[in-house]
Amino acid sequence: MTKDAGNMIQTLTIAIQAHTRAGDIINTYFPYLTAVEGIKLGAIIFEKNVHTLSCCG
Protein backbone atom coordinates (compact mmCIF):
# COMPACT_ATOMS: atom_id res chain seq x y z
CA MET A 1 0.00 0.00 0.00
CA THR A 2 1.26 3.45 -0.84
CA LYS A 3 1.91 6.01 1.88
CA ASP A 4 -0.51 8.32 0.05
CA ALA A 5 -3.41 5.85 0.04
CA GLY A 6 -5.39 7.99 2.50
CA ASN A 7 -5.29 10.98 0.16
CA MET A 8 -6.33 8.83 -2.78
CA ILE A 9 -9.20 7.20 -0.87
CA GLN A 10 -10.45 10.58 0.35
CA THR A 11 -10.39 12.03 -3.17
CA LEU A 12 -12.26 9.04 -4.60
CA THR A 13 -14.78 9.07 -1.74
CA ILE A 14 -15.66 12.70 -2.42
CA ALA A 15 -15.86 12.03 -6.16
CA ILE A 16 -18.19 9.06 -5.67
CA GLN A 17 -20.44 10.90 -3.22
CA ALA A 18 -20.72 13.82 -5.64
CA HIS A 19 -21.55 11.47 -8.56
CA THR A 20 -18.47 12.75 -10.36
CA ARG A 21 -17.93 11.58 -13.93
CA ALA A 22 -14.57 10.69 -15.49
CA GLY A 23 -14.61 13.95 -17.49
CA ASP A 24 -15.01 15.98 -14.31
CA ILE A 25 -11.93 14.34 -12.82
CA ILE A 26 -9.96 14.83 -16.04
CA ASN A 27 -10.75 18.55 -15.98
CA THR A 28 -9.77 18.93 -12.32
CA TYR A 29 -6.33 20.26 -11.45
CA PHE A 30 -4.12 17.72 -9.70
CA PRO A 31 -0.58 18.78 -8.79
CA TYR A 32 1.97 16.82 -10.78
CA LEU A 33 3.58 14.44 -9.73
CA THR A 34 1.57 13.20 -6.78
CA ALA A 35 -0.04 9.90 -5.95
CA VAL A 36 -3.56 11.30 -6.27
CA GLU A 37 -2.83 12.41 -9.81
CA GLY A 38 -3.09 8.71 -10.59
CA ILE A 39 -6.85 9.14 -10.11
CA LYS A 40 -6.91 11.65 -12.96
CA LEU A 41 -4.78 9.44 -15.16
CA GLY A 42 -7.08 6.53 -14.36
CA ALA A 43 -10.11 8.59 -15.36
CA ILE A 44 -8.52 9.42 -18.72
CA ILE A 45 -8.79 5.79 -19.83
CA PHE A 46 -12.58 6.13 -19.84
CA GLU A 47 -12.45 8.82 -22.53
CA LYS A 48 -9.24 8.27 -24.52
CA ASN A 49 -7.40 5.43 -26.18
CA VAL A 50 -4.40 4.98 -23.90
CA HIS A 51 -2.33 3.61 -26.76
CA THR A 52 -2.37 7.05 -28.40
CA LEU A 53 -1.24 9.00 -25.32
CA SER A 54 2.24 10.30 -24.63
CA CYS A 55 4.05 9.18 -21.52
CA CYS A 56 2.37 11.94 -19.49
CA GLY A 57 -1.25 11.65 -20.62
PDB file as gemmi writes it, atoms N, CA and C in Angstrom:
CRYST1    1.000    1.000    1.000  90.00  90.00  90.00 P 1                      
ATOM      1  N   MET A   1       0.852  -1.185   0.000  1.00  0.00           N  
ATOM      2  CA  MET A   1       0.000   0.000   0.000  1.00  0.00           C  
ATOM      3  C   MET A   1       0.893   1.242   0.000  1.00  0.00           C  
ATOM      4  N   THR A   2       0.506   2.217  -0.739  1.00  0.00           N  
ATOM      5  CA  THR A   2       1.259   3.454  -0.839  1.00  0.00           C  
ATOM      6  C   THR A   2       1.041   4.329   0.393  1.00  0.00           C  
ATOM      7  N   LYS A   3       2.040   5.112   0.724  1.00  0.00           N  
ATOM      8  CA  LYS A   3       1.914   6.013   1.880  1.00  0.00           C  
ATOM      9  C   LYS A   3       0.868   7.098   1.634  1.00  0.00           C  
ATOM     10  N   ASP A   4       0.479   7.303   0.396  1.00  0.00           N  
ATOM     11  CA  ASP A   4      -0.512   8.319   0.053  1.00  0.00           C  
ATOM     12  C   ASP A   4      -1.906   7.741  -0.149  1.00  0.00           C  
ATOM     13  N   ALA A   5      -2.113   6.507   0.268  1.00  0.00           N  
ATOM     14  CA  ALA A   5      -3.408   5.848   0.044  1.00  0.00           C  
ATOM     15  C   ALA A   5      -4.551   6.633   0.676  1.00  0.00           C  
ATOM     16  N   GLY A   6      -4.336   7.212   1.844  1.00  0.00           N  
ATOM     17  CA  GLY A   6      -5.393   7.987   2.498  1.00  0.00           C  
ATOM     18  C   GLY A   6      -5.864   9.155   1.656  1.00  0.00           C  
ATOM     19  N   ASN A   7      -4.936   9.859   1.031  1.00  0.00           N  
ATOM     20  CA  ASN A   7      -5.294  10.979   0.156  1.00  0.00           C  
ATOM     21  C   ASN A   7      -6.075  10.495  -1.057  1.00  0.00           C  
ATOM     22  N   MET A   8      -5.656   9.362  -1.602  1.00  0.00           N  
ATOM     23  CA  MET A   8      -6.334   8.828  -2.783  1.00  0.00           C  
ATOM     24  C   MET A   8      -7.746   8.367  -2.422  1.00  0.00           C  
ATOM     25  N   ILE A   9      -7.882   7.682  -1.294  1.00  0.00           N  
ATOM     26  CA  ILE A   9      -9.198   7.200  -0.871  1.00  0.00           C  
ATOM     27  C   ILE A   9     -10.126   8.372  -0.598  1.00  0.00           C  
ATOM     28  N   GLN A  10      -9.627   9.407   0.058  1.00  0.00           N  
ATOM     29  CA  GLN A  10     -10.450  10.585   0.354  1.00  0.00           C  
ATOM     30  C   GLN A  10     -10.924  11.247  -0.932  1.00  0.00           C  
ATOM     31  N   THR A  11     -10.030  11.413  -1.894  1.00  0.00           N  
ATOM     32  CA  THR A  11     -10.386  12.029  -3.174  1.00  0.00           C  
ATOM     33  C   THR A  11     -11.451  11.208  -3.894  1.00  0.00           C  
ATOM     34  N   LEU A  12     -11.274   9.901  -3.926  1.00  0.00           N  
ATOM     35  CA  LEU A  12     -12.256   9.042  -4.600  1.00  0.00           C  
ATOM     36  C   LEU A  12     -13.583   9.015  -3.854  1.00  0.00           C  
ATOM     37  N   THR A  13     -13.551   9.049  -2.533  1.00  0.00           N  
ATOM     38  CA  THR A  13     -14.784   9.069  -1.741  1.00  0.00           C  
ATOM     39  C   THR A  13     -15.605  10.311  -2.051  1.00  0.00           C  
ATOM     40  N   ILE A  14     -14.961  11.452  -2.089  1.00  0.00           N  
ATOM     41  CA  ILE A  14     -15.662  12.697  -2.417  1.00  0.00           C  
ATOM     42  C   ILE A  14     -16.215  12.634  -3.837  1.00  0.00           C  
ATOM     43  N   ALA A  15     -15.418  12.123  -4.768  1.00  0.00           N  
ATOM     44  CA  ALA A  15     -15.859  12.032  -6.156  1.00  0.00           C  
ATOM     45  C   ALA A  15     -17.082  11.118  -6.286  1.00  0.00           C  
ATOM     46  N   ILE A  16     -17.065   9.993  -5.600  1.00  0.00           N  
ATOM     47  CA  ILE A  16     -18.187   9.057  -5.670  1.00  0.00           C  
ATOM     48  C   ILE A  16     -19.435   9.665  -5.043  1.00  0.00           C  
ATOM     49  N   GLN A  17     -19.287  10.293  -3.891  1.00  0.00           N  
ATOM     50  CA  GLN A  17     -20.435  10.896  -3.218  1.00  0.00           C  
ATOM     51  C   GLN A  17     -21.057  12.020  -4.039  1.00  0.00           C  
ATOM     52  N   ALA A  18     -20.245  12.701  -4.821  1.00  0.00           N  
ATOM     53  CA  ALA A  18     -20.723  13.819  -5.640  1.00  0.00           C  
ATOM     54  C   ALA A  18     -21.167  13.360  -7.036  1.00  0.00           C  
ATOM     55  N   HIS A  19     -21.174  12.039  -7.259  1.00  0.00           N  
ATOM     56  CA  HIS A  19     -21.554  11.473  -8.558  1.00  0.00           C  
ATOM     57  C   HIS A  19     -20.705  12.063  -9.683  1.00  0.00           C  
ATOM     58  N   THR A  20     -19.420  12.183  -9.416  1.00  0.00           N  
ATOM     59  CA  THR A  20     -18.470  12.755 -10.361  1.00  0.00           C  
ATOM     60  C   THR A  20     -18.250  11.802 -11.532  1.00  0.00           C  
ATOM     61  N   ARG A  21     -18.177  12.368 -12.731  1.00  0.00           N  
ATOM     62  CA  ARG A  21     -17.929  11.585 -13.933  1.00  0.00           C  
ATOM     63  C   ARG A  21     -16.441  11.654 -14.266  1.00  0.00           C  
ATOM     64  N   ALA A  22     -15.983  10.732 -15.095  1.00  0.00           N  
ATOM     65  CA  ALA A  22     -14.572  10.695 -15.486  1.00  0.00           C  
ATOM     66  C   ALA A  22     -14.128  12.037 -16.060  1.00  0.00           C  
ATOM     67  N   GLY A  23     -14.964  12.659 -16.895  1.00  0.00           N  
ATOM     68  CA  GLY A  23     -14.614  13.953 -17.492  1.00  0.00           C  
ATOM     69  C   GLY A  23     -14.409  15.045 -16.460  1.00  0.00           C  
ATOM     70  N   ASP A  24     -15.179  15.001 -15.382  1.00  0.00           N  
ATOM     71  CA  ASP A  24     -15.006  15.982 -14.311  1.00  0.00           C  
ATOM     72  C   ASP A  24     -13.641  15.822 -13.650  1.00  0.00           C  
ATOM     73  N   ILE A  25     -13.240  14.583 -13.440  1.00  0.00           N  
ATOM     74  CA  ILE A  25     -11.931  14.338 -12.825  1.00  0.00           C  
ATOM     75  C   ILE A  25     -10.821  14.762 -13.770  1.00  0.00           C  
ATOM     76  N   ILE A  26     -10.974  14.454 -15.053  1.00  0.00           N  
ATOM     77  CA  ILE A  26      -9.961  14.830 -16.045  1.00  0.00           C  
ATOM     78  C   ILE A  26      -9.761  16.340 -16.063  1.00  0.00           C  
ATOM     79  N   ASN A  27     -10.831  17.095 -15.918  1.00  0.00           N  
ATOM     80  CA  ASN A  27     -10.753  18.554 -15.984  1.00  0.00           C  
ATOM     81  C   ASN A  27     -10.436  19.208 -14.646  1.00  0.00           C  
ATOM     82  N   THR A  28     -10.138  18.415 -13.635  1.00  0.00           N  
ATOM     83  CA  THR A  28      -9.771  18.930 -12.317  1.00  0.00           C  
ATOM     84  C   THR A  28      -8.261  19.026 -12.220  1.00  0.00           C  
ATOM     85  N   TYR A  29      -7.778  20.093 -11.619  1.00  0.00           N  
ATOM     86  CA  TYR A  29      -6.334  20.259 -11.450  1.00  0.00           C  
ATOM     87  C   TYR A  29      -5.828  19.339 -10.356  1.00  0.00           C  
ATOM     88  N   PHE A  30      -4.837  18.539 -10.670  1.00  0.00           N  
ATOM     89  CA  PHE A  30      -4.120  17.724  -9.699  1.00  0.00           C  
ATOM     90  C   PHE A  30      -2.643  18.091  -9.814  1.00  0.00           C  
ATOM     91  N   PRO A  31      -2.008  18.454  -8.721  1.00  0.00           N  
ATOM     92  CA  PRO A  31      -0.580  18.776  -8.790  1.00  0.00           C  
ATOM     93  C   PRO A  31       0.201  17.590  -9.351  1.00  0.00           C  
ATOM     94  N   TYR A  32       1.162  17.876 -10.178  1.00  0.00           N  
ATOM     95  CA  TYR A  32       1.972  16.818 -10.777  1.00  0.00           C  
ATOM     96  C   TYR A  32       3.320  16.802 -10.092  1.00  0.00           C  
ATOM     97  N   LEU A  33       3.777  15.855  -9.714  1.00  0.00           N  
ATOM     98  CA  LEU A  33       3.578  14.436  -9.735  1.00  0.00           C  
ATOM     99  C   LEU A  33       3.244  14.006  -8.314  1.00  0.00           C  
ATOM    100  N   THR A  34       2.016  13.676  -8.087  1.00  0.00           N  
ATOM    101  CA  THR A  34       1.570  13.196  -6.785  1.00  0.00           C  
ATOM    102  C   THR A  34       0.828  11.885  -6.961  1.00  0.00           C  
ATOM    103  N   ALA A  35       0.658  11.180  -5.881  1.00  0.00           N  
ATOM    104  CA  ALA A  35      -0.041   9.897  -5.951  1.00  0.00           C  
ATOM    105  C   ALA A  35      -1.490  10.075  -6.382  1.00  0.00           C  
ATOM    106  N   VAL A  36      -2.154  11.134  -5.914  1.00  0.00           N  
ATOM    107  CA  VAL A  36      -3.561  11.300  -6.273  1.00  0.00           C  
ATOM    108  C   VAL A  36      -3.751  11.689  -7.729  1.00  0.00           C  
ATOM    109  N   GLU A  37      -2.692  12.132  -8.395  1.00  0.00           N  
ATOM    110  CA  GLU A  37      -2.831  12.405  -9.814  1.00  0.00           C  
ATOM    111  C   GLU A  37      -3.117  11.118 -10.576  1.00  0.00           C  
ATOM    112  N   GLY A  38      -2.774   9.998  -9.985  1.00  0.00           N  
ATOM    113  CA  GLY A  38      -3.092   8.712 -10.588  1.00  0.00           C  
ATOM    114  C   GLY A  38      -4.586   8.540 -10.796  1.00  0.00           C  
ATOM    115  N   ILE A  39      -5.395   9.177  -9.944  1.00  0.00           N  
ATOM    116  CA  ILE A  39      -6.848   9.144 -10.114  1.00  0.00           C  
ATOM    117  C   ILE A  39      -7.229   9.807 -11.424  1.00  0.00           C  
ATOM    118  N   LYS A  40      -6.620  10.952 -11.703  1.00  0.00           N  
ATOM    119  CA  LYS A  40      -6.914  11.651 -12.956  1.00  0.00           C  
ATOM    120  C   LYS A  40      -6.462  10.812 -14.143  1.00  0.00           C  
ATOM    121  N   LEU A  41      -5.270  10.259 -14.060  1.00  0.00           N  
ATOM    122  CA  LEU A  41      -4.776   9.440 -15.163  1.00  0.00           C  
ATOM    123  C   LEU A  41      -5.660   8.207 -15.359  1.00  0.00           C  
ATOM    124  N   GLY A  42      -6.162   7.652 -14.264  1.00  0.00           N  
ATOM    125  CA  GLY A  42      -7.076   6.531 -14.362  1.00  0.00           C  
ATOM    126  C   GLY A  42      -8.382   6.915 -15.034  1.00  0.00           C  
ATOM    127  N   ALA A  43      -8.860   8.117 -14.765  1.00  0.00           N  
ATOM    128  CA  ALA A  43     -10.109   8.587 -15.362  1.00  0.00           C  
ATOM    129  C   ALA A  43      -9.954   8.798 -16.867  1.00  0.00           C  
ATOM    130  N   ILE A  44      -8.763   9.167 -17.305  1.00  0.00           N  
ATOM    131  CA  ILE A  44      -8.516   9.422 -18.722  1.00  0.00           C  
ATOM    132  C   ILE A  44      -8.821   8.186 -19.567  1.00  0.00           C  
ATOM    133  N   ILE A  45      -8.578   7.003 -19.021  1.00  0.00           N  
ATOM    134  CA  ILE A  45      -8.791   5.795 -19.829  1.00  0.00           C  
ATOM    135  C   ILE A  45     -10.253   5.586 -20.194  1.00  0.00           C  
ATOM    136  N   PHE A  46     -11.170   6.255 -19.501  1.00  0.00           N  
ATOM    137  CA  PHE A  46     -12.584   6.131 -19.840  1.00  0.00           C  
ATOM    138  C   PHE A  46     -12.958   6.966 -21.062  1.00  0.00           C  
ATOM    139  N   GLU A  47     -12.104   7.927 -21.425  1.00  0.00           N  
ATOM    140  CA  GLU A  47     -12.447   8.824 -22.527  1.00  0.00           C  
ATOM    141  C   GLU A  47     -11.433   8.851 -23.668  1.00  0.00           C  
ATOM    142  N   LYS A  48     -10.267   8.233 -23.483  1.00  0.00           N  
ATOM    143  CA  LYS A  48      -9.241   8.269 -24.524  1.00  0.00           C  
ATOM    144  C   LYS A  48      -8.642   6.882 -24.720  1.00  0.00           C  
ATOM    145  N   ASN A  49      -8.126   6.661 -25.895  1.00  0.00           N  
ATOM    146  CA  ASN A  49      -7.400   5.432 -26.181  1.00  0.00           C  
ATOM    147  C   ASN A  49      -6.000   5.577 -25.614  1.00  0.00           C  
ATOM    148  N   VAL A  50      -5.687   4.820 -24.576  1.00  0.00           N  
ATOM    149  CA  VAL A  50      -4.401   4.980 -23.900  1.00  0.00           C  
ATOM    150  C   VAL A  50      -3.224   4.681 -24.796  1.00  0.00           C  
ATOM    151  N   HIS A  51      -3.429   3.933 -25.859  1.00  0.00           N  
ATOM    152  CA  HIS A  51      -2.333   3.610 -26.765  1.00  0.00           C  
ATOM    153  C   HIS A  51      -1.896   4.811 -27.586  1.00  0.00           C  
ATOM    154  N   THR A  52      -2.720   5.865 -27.620  1.00  0.00           N  
ATOM    155  CA  THR A  52      -2.367   7.050 -28.403  1.00  0.00           C  
ATOM    156  C   THR A  52      -1.805   8.166 -27.536  1.00  0.00           C  
ATOM    157  N   LEU A  53      -1.713   7.957 -26.229  1.00  0.00           N  
ATOM    158  CA  LEU A  53      -1.240   8.996 -25.322  1.00  0.00           C  
ATOM    159  C   LEU A  53       0.270   9.023 -25.245  1.00  0.00           C  
ATOM    160  N   SER A  54       0.812  10.200 -24.912  1.00  0.00           N  
ATOM    161  CA  SER A  54       2.242  10.303 -24.632  1.00  0.00           C  
ATOM    162  C   SER A  54       2.493   9.706 -23.253  1.00  0.00           C  
ATOM    163  N   CYS A  55       3.709   9.745 -22.831  1.00  0.00           N  
ATOM    164  CA  CYS A  55       4.055   9.180 -21.525  1.00  0.00           C  
ATOM    165  C   CYS A  55       3.339   9.897 -20.381  1.00  0.00           C  
ATOM    166  N   CYS A  56       2.925  11.127 -20.586  1.00  0.00           N  
ATOM    167  CA  CYS A  56       2.374  11.937 -19.493  1.00  0.00           C  
ATOM    168  C   CYS A  56       0.888  12.221 -19.658  1.00  0.00           C  
ATOM    169  N   GLY A  57       0.187  11.482 -20.459  1.00  0.00           N  
ATOM    170  CA  GLY A  57      -1.254  11.648 -20.618  1.00  0.00           C  
ATOM    171  C   GLY A  57      -1.603  12.845 -21.418  1.00  0.00           C  
TER     172      GLY A  57                                                      
END                                                                             
